[in-house]
Structure formats: C-alpha cells, structure tokens
C-alpha cells in the first residue's frame, strides 16, 4: 500500500504542477501583450471544454481504455499544444495574435481538463483494489497535488515567467513528463458489460441518470452554482494585485511585485485543509462541508475587495488562507461524495459529470460574467485610482453572489444520511 501511495503522490504532484505553471499568472502575461480584455475568454474556455470533454473522456476510460492510458494520451496532446502556445508567444513577442494563441491554448486545456477527473479515478481505483479507504487515504495523497501547484507557481514567480510566455513551456514540459509516467500507474479495469444494456448504457451515459435522484440532482446543480466562483480569482487575482504597482504608495511592496508568491499562500492553505476533510465529512456530512466552502468563498472575495498590499495586506493574507477551505471543501469533498455515491462501472463518467457542472457550466458562466463586471468597473477607467476602486466594487459583487448561493443551499439541499449509497447506484 505504501508503494502505491507514493506512486499516486507523484501523479498528483505532476498533475497540479502542470496547472499551477500558468493558471494564476496567465492573466498578467495577457495584460503585457495587450489582451487584458480577453482574460475572461481564456479562463472561460476551460469551462467551455469542460462541458463535454471530461464526460466524453470519462466514457472512454470507463468503457474502452484503462483510465491510466487515457490519462497519458490526454497529457500528450495537452503538453504538446501548450508548448506550441509558448513557442508562438516567443516568436510573436509583443505582437501576439489572439486567434492563434487562443486556439493553441484551447486545444491544450481541452485535453487537460479531463485529466483532473481521470487522476481522481486512477487514485480511487488503485486505493479500492488495494483495500484502502478513499475518504481516509485519498486526501493525504491529494495534498501533494497542491504542493506541486505551489512549487510550479513559485518557480514561475522567482524566474519572472509569470509575466511571459515561458510559463507555457513549463506547463507543457511537465505535461509530457506526466504523459510518460502515467503509463507506469496501476491498471484501471474498464466496464465488463460495455456491450450490454440499453442505448444509455451502450453510450456510457449512465452517469447522467444520477439526475433522476433528487438529492444528487440538487447536489450537481449547486456544484454548478458554486463552480461560478472557481476561476474568478485564478484569472484576476494576479492582475489585480499587480495593478497596485502603478500607485506610488504600493509600488515597492512585496505583494504588488510578487503576486504569484502571495497567491501561493492559497495553495499552502489547501495542504492543511485537505487533511481536515475526512474528519469534517464523517462528522458533519456533505451539506455542512459544502456550506462551509460557500461561506469561505464569501470571505475570499470580500477580503480582496477591502484589502491592499500595504497596511491592508493582512486581508489579502487572510483571503489566501480561507481559499484552502473554499476550494478543498468543495472540490475534493465533492469528488469523494460522487465516488461514494456511484457504482464503480460509472466512476470515471460520474467524475466527468462533476467536472462538467463545476469547471464546465459553472466556471464558464463565472469567468464570462466576471469579465463583464471587471470591464464595467475596472478597464473602463483610465485613472489608476478609479481602477482600484473598480476592483474593490467587483470583488464585493462576487462576494454577494457567493452569499446568496450559500443561503439557498442551506435552505434547499437535504442530506438524508439514512439512505445508503447503494440506493443511488441502481
């Protein structure tokens, strides 16, 4: 079991290091090449491809090819495409064409986004076959994914890559490494009844029948609503904090000059919060855990709206700390909940469906809406002080949205602990 955990730890480390190389810093690069108005589109496309790619790739992993081999193929395409985006950025310099860069980037994320659910499936399958308890054993393994994300973030920060195309080279290279490593991971069996059943079963779409269960349908709908918040700070936190460099009072502060390093505190918080998940899930259940995550999103946005890199930097730091709760208590707990409530024959498809609702529909709505809000209150202003006021207003609007979702979830979602998980598998 120890050897298996070490192998899964390395997989998670590389999986999230690929993402961390550009996810929080790409916005600053886009600003530097005159594409600030397209930040929302670059982050929204992650959601758009997540509407169908995780589900489709999940079906393949459930019914045609072992999940670890599908994971390898996805990282091959994602890595080559991301490296090509870096090559184009290097060749174009300051004259970056939106269409070319966006196309290469889109191809990469189209094959990367499914790997998040696939990596979970590989871990869950391996732990289950080895007789482990996924709720207990997975979070400590998943921590190393966050550590990988942090290491990647800090690397692009100290090298100065957070402002350049070179962050794409880092991500692409790591993806190629994981492509090769995935082939050494434990085998994940495909469904044995792929040739039987009705049309839904034949197409591998059985995971969508989970919507027939009211509790699961409600869970997925609120996952979508909470998913709206997921990519907002990833896309705009770095440009927001970096914008303080234009104000004399904050120009020499550490935060304004090392936004990625400051933001990395969010991922450091994740490493601690993941360890709390088994206790909170078993003690309080999925409803309380999700509600805690929603309240943490309110604080995440609200503290951004009130803080600054100077005397108010403590608010930024506190915002980074609560992010661990906001992200982990939603994403990791949600993945574990889906794993426990679904049959092994549709595990990858169900994880793909969770991705569709969160990083697909939810994140797409969130990033495109955020772009509209920020364009209205920030980029429409020419004066830097007015832009900072616009940033504050925008963050408080996002906090208000998260608060509304939390209240609705508290009132609507019913957690029936008396219903066994097996009842939802039929």
Order of alpha helices (4+ residues) and beta strands (2+ residues): alpha-alpha-alpha-alpha-alpha-alpha-alpha-alpha-alpha-alpha-alpha-alpha-alpha-alpha-alpha-alpha-alpha
